[in-house]
Amino acid sequence: MKSFEIKRGHGKSLENGGLKSLMKDEFGEINEDGNLFSGSFKGITTINVEFMSITEIQVETETEPGASPEDTRAAHQAYNRFMENATSFTSKERTKRAKAKAKREAKAAAEKELQS
């Protein structure tokens, strides 16, 4: 699962069914198991979203390789709309934050390796 940051102040809106509601708006029928929400939509055979805290969600998707271009496009657009509504970050901002986080983690691992 990939971890995504949630913009400061937005996480409260995802509590108490807010995240499930966002998923239902984009993907239709949603299954709930505690803080894990699952669904599917056109070219996405499975989307699992786990609400970790008001600052983080984890997302895992599986796509259908044989999906039509229209279904793939619709699924991609629905995924991006959902992610923007859930995190309050655009896809560019999510990518930029993920790269910065990976860089910080790599630097910390390198420093730890030097100390050993």
C-alpha positions in Angstrom: 0.0 0.0 0.0 1.1 3.5 -0.8 0.9 6.2 1.9 -0.5 9.6 1.1 -0.4 12.7 3.3 -3.6 14.6 4.0 -3.5 18.4 3.9 -3.4 20.0 7.3 -7.0 20.7 8.6 -8.7 18.4 6.0 -8.3 15.1 7.9 -11.2 15.8 10.3 -13.6 15.7 7.4 -12.6 12.1 6.6 -13.5 10.9 10.0 -16.9 9.4 11.0 -17.8 8.1 7.5 -16.4 11.0 5.5 -13.9 8.9 3.7 -16.4 6.2 2.9 -18.8 8.8 1.5 -16.1 10.2 -0.8 -15.3 6.7 -2.1 -19.0 5.9 -2.6 -19.4 9.1 -4.6 -16.6 8.1 -7.0 -16.7 4.3 -7.0 -20.2 3.3 -6.0 -20.7 0.3 -3.7 -18.0 0.3 -0.9 -17.3 -2.5 1.7 -16.1 -1.4 5.1 -13.9 -3.4 7.6 -12.9 -1.1 10.4 -10.7 1.6 8.9 -10.3 -0.3 5.6 -12.7 0.6 2.7 -12.8 -1.5 -0.5 -14.4 -1.1 -3.8 -14.0 -1.4 -7.6 -14.8 0.8 -10.6 -14.6 0.1 -14.4 -10.8 -0.5 -15.0 -10.0 -0.7 -11.3 -10.7 -4.2 -10.2 -9.9 -3.4 -6.5 -9.2 -0.2 -4.6 -8.4 -0.5 -0.9 -8.2 2.7 1.2 -7.1 2.6 4.8 -7.7 5.6 7.1 -4.5 5.7 9.2 -4.9 9.1 10.9 -6.1 12.6 10.1 -2.8 13.1 8.4 -2.4 9.9 6.4 -4.3 7.4 4.2 -2.9 4.3 2.6 -4.1 3.3 -0.9 -3.7 0.1 -2.9 -5.2 -0.4 -6.4 -5.3 -3.3 -8.8 -6.2 -2.6 -12.4 -7.7 -4.8 -15.1 -5.1 -5.2 -17.9 -7.7 -6.0 -20.5 -9.9 -3.0 -19.8 -11.1 -0.8 -22.7 -9.4 2.6 -23.1 -12.7 4.3 -22.1 -12.9 2.3 -18.9 -9.3 2.8 -18.1 -9.6 6.6 -18.6 -12.8 6.8 -16.6 -11.2 4.8 -13.7 -8.1 7.0 -13.8 -10.2 10.2 -13.7 -12.3 8.8 -10.8 -9.2 7.8 -8.9 -7.6 11.3 -9.3 -10.9 13.0 -8.3 -11.1 10.8 -5.2 -7.5 11.3 -4.2 -7.8 15.1 -4.6 -10.9 15.2 -2.5 -9.5 12.8 0.1 -6.0 14.5 0.5 -6.8 18.1 -0.7 -3.6 17.8 -2.9 -3.6 17.7 -6.7 -1.8 14.8 -8.4 1.3 17.1 -9.0 1.4 18.0 -5.3 1.0 14.4 -4.2 3.9 13.4 -6.5 6.1 16.2 -5.3 5.4 15.3 -1.6 6.0 11.6 -2.3 9.4 12.4 -3.9 10.4 14.7 -1.0 9.4 12.0 1.5 11.4 9.3 -0.3 14.4 11.7 -0.4 14.2 12.3 3.3 13.9 8.6 4.1 16.8 7.8 1.8 18.9 10.5 3.5 18.0 9.2 7.0 18.8 5.6 6.0 22.2 6.7 4.6 23.0 8.6 7.8 22.0 5.6 9.8 24.3 3.4 7.7 27.2 5.7 8.2 26.8 5.6 12.0 26.8 1.8 12.0 
